[in-house]
Amino acid sequence: MYPDYHMHTTLSDGCETHSQMLAAAQGRGVSEIGFSDHISVKPVGWSMPLSSIPLMVEAVESLKGESGAVTVKLGAEVDYVVGKEAQIAELLKQIPLDYCIGSVHFINDWNFDTDPSAFKGIDVDAFYREYFSMVQRSAKSGLYDIIGHCDLAKKFGYYPSFALDRLFEETARVFSDYGVVFELNTSGRNKPCAEFYPSVGFIQMLHHYKVPVTLGSDAHKGSSIGQFFPEAVALLKRVGYSELALFSNRSRFWLNL
């Protein structure tokens, strides 16, 4: 049994409540779940209002004592926004998180994660360079414990003209230098790119630089909790990983694979 640290509820863009997600998790073979609703200092429809943060904390804390065999953790998926680092840091100080996932969904004002039409006609090579620069800056910011779906740029199946090895290596080195964990996010299998985030080649590079890993399904409904985890764990073992990073009160500890 393994943890699932990435899921969303009706507080942000999920389809089910915290209680419903927990009930589903109890039948999905996971050892612990971390709720990670979207928080963004840049207003966007799929993120919960900042005024809902106390509701998020209350909802998760109320489940911690009645979760049975499934441990419940309080996480958040917090957008990295250039120039807003101090505001994000101040916001995070007010939340008793077990862990914080940092994600890049915006290039300037373009929410590339939900607007694939804008890929047509753009310089995809430049987009990839800017995306990975943003991911590296998010790791350097010191705001986050985990970097979420760290090659999300590929979601809609648009790829650069050049091999990505150099960007993978630069990013893996930054992750290692700044002590963040990467997330093997299994939801990419259901997207046009049809593979995990990150790709196998990127995972191999992250392992080479000894970057720790955790698991997340990015579930927006209970039936997606733990999706593809047996395959994901087998891949991690094949690459050479022997443990997963777990979190409590923003401190890291380990679970053997």
Buried (B, 14 or more C-beta within 10 A) or exposed (E): EBBBBBBBBBBBBBBBBBEBBBBBBBEBBBBBBBBBBBBBBEEBEBBBEEEBBEBBBEBBEEBEEEBEEBBBBBBBBBBBBBEBBEEBEEBBEEBEBBBBBBBBBBBEEBBBBEEEEEBEEEEBEEBBBBBBBBBBBBBBBEBBBBBBBBBBBBBBEBEBEEEBEEBBBBBBBBBBEBEBBBBBBBBBBEBEBEEBBBBEEBBBBBBBBEBBBBBBBBBBBBEBBBBBBEEBBEBBEEBEBEEBBBBEEEEBEEBEB
